[in-house]
Amino acid sequence: MDKIQLTIDQCLEDLRRQTGADFSAFACEEPNEPVIRWKYAMGNRNERFRRIVLRPGKGIAGKVLLSGRLMILENYEPKQHDDPREYPILYAEELKSALAVPVVIQDRIKGVVLIGYRSPCVIEERVVGLGKQIAGQVGDLLKAEEME
């Protein structure tokens, strides 16, 4: 494992522990491709998250990348006619509540940090603050890597 992967994994694990979340992950755009993938995760139940490929505007990560704003889903219960492709990470990890925060580098959104819960819950302001803090740390790591 390289240094950046170890550091992002540690950030995600710290975030999961500090928020009492079941799952935390980081998604980003693929270089030279208009797709988004979940690159790092902690607390995952399986490896299905790695196969999720999103276009900008699709899924939680795609919506956050396109809008530039954080997204909160609370007490999510899929309906019979819901399309599982709308929020594939929720299905893959059986999440009921989630917070997704944009990772910004030099005024450009480069990725998304996600905090997920397998039980329905309300996302507290403290969790939002910690999510923003970790998203900032991940952004700083990516910026430093780009400058090398």
C-alpha positions in Angstrom: 0.0 0.0 0.0 1.2 3.5 -0.8 1.4 6.3 1.7 -1.7 8.2 0.4 -3.8 5.0 0.6 -2.7 4.4 4.2 -3.4 8.0 5.2 -6.8 8.1 3.6 -7.7 4.7 5.2 -6.7 6.1 8.6 -8.8 9.2 8.0 -11.8 7.1 7.1 -11.3 4.8 10.1 -11.0 7.8 12.4 -14.1 9.3 11.0 -16.0 6.0 11.4 -14.9 5.7 15.0 -15.6 9.3 16.0 -19.1 9.4 14.4 -20.2 5.9 15.5 -20.8 5.1 11.8 -20.8 1.7 10.3 -19.1 2.6 7.0 -17.0 5.4 5.6 -15.6 5.8 2.1 -14.0 8.1 -0.4 -15.0 8.3 -4.1 -13.3 10.3 -6.8 -13.3 10.9 -10.5 -11.1 8.6 -12.6 -8.2 10.4 -14.3 -9.1 11.0 -18.0 -12.5 9.4 -17.7 -15.9 11.0 -16.9 -16.7 8.4 -14.2 -16.6 8.3 -10.4 -15.5 5.2 -8.4 -15.4 4.4 -4.6 -11.7 4.1 -4.1 -11.3 3.6 -0.3 -13.7 2.2 2.3 -13.6 1.2 6.0 -16.3 -0.9 7.6 -17.4 -2.4 4.3 -19.2 -5.8 4.4 -18.0 -6.9 1.0 -16.0 -5.6 -2.0 -19.1 -4.7 -4.2 -18.5 -1.0 -3.6 -15.4 -1.3 -5.8 -17.5 -2.2 -8.8 -19.8 0.8 -8.6 -19.2 3.2 -11.5 -21.1 6.5 -11.5 -21.5 9.3 -14.0 -21.6 12.9 -12.7 -25.0 13.6 -11.3 -25.8 9.9 -10.5 -25.7 8.2 -7.1 -24.7 10.1 -4.0 -21.1 10.8 -5.1 -22.2 12.0 -8.5 -24.8 14.3 -7.1 -22.4 15.8 -4.6 -19.7 16.2 -7.3 -22.1 17.9 -9.6 -23.8 20.2 -7.1 -20.7 20.9 -4.9 -22.9 20.6 -1.8 -23.1 18.0 0.9 -26.0 15.6 0.9 -27.8 14.0 3.8 -30.0 10.9 3.5 -31.8 9.9 6.7 -33.9 6.8 7.3 -33.7 5.7 3.7 -36.0 2.8 2.9 -36.1 1.7 -0.7 -39.6 1.4 -2.2 -40.6 -1.5 -4.4 -40.2 0.5 -7.6 -37.0 2.3 -6.7 -34.1 1.9 -9.0 -31.1 0.5 -7.1 -28.9 2.3 -9.5 -30.0 5.6 -8.0 -28.0 5.0 -4.8 -25.9 1.9 -5.4 -23.6 2.4 -2.4 -26.6 2.2 -0.1 -27.7 -1.1 -1.5 -24.1 -2.5 -1.7 -23.5 -1.7 2.0 -27.1 -1.9 3.3 -27.0 1.7 4.5 -30.1 3.4 5.9 -28.6 6.9 6.6 -25.7 8.7 5.1 -23.8 11.9 4.8 -21.7 12.8 1.7 -19.3 15.7 1.8 -17.4 17.2 -1.2 -13.6 17.2 -1.2 -12.5 20.5 -2.7 -9.0 21.3 -4.0 -8.3 24.7 -5.3 -12.0 25.5 -5.9 -12.6 22.2 -7.8 -14.5 19.3 -6.4 -12.2 16.2 -6.6 -14.1 13.7 -4.6 -16.6 12.7 -1.9 -16.3 11.5 1.6 -19.2 9.3 2.8 -20.3 8.4 6.3 -22.9 5.6 6.5 -25.1 4.0 9.1 -26.9 0.6 8.7 -29.6 1.6 11.1 -32.0 4.5 10.4 -30.8 7.7 12.2 -30.7 11.5 12.1 -27.4 12.9 11.0 -26.3 15.2 13.8 -24.5 18.6 13.2 -21.4 17.2 15.0 -21.2 14.4 12.4 -21.5 17.0 9.6 -18.7 19.0 11.2 -16.4 15.9 11.5 -17.3 14.9 7.9 -16.2 18.4 6.6 -13.0 18.2 8.7 -12.0 14.8 7.2 -13.0 15.9 3.7 -10.6 18.9 4.2 -7.8 16.5 5.4 -8.3 14.3 2.4 -8.3 17.3 0.1 -5.0 18.5 1.6 -3.5 15.0 1.0 -4.6 15.0 -2.6 -3.4 18.5 -3.1 0.0 17.7 -1.7 0.2 14.6 -3.9 -0.6 16.7 -7.0 2.2 19.1 -6.2 4.8 16.4 -5.9 
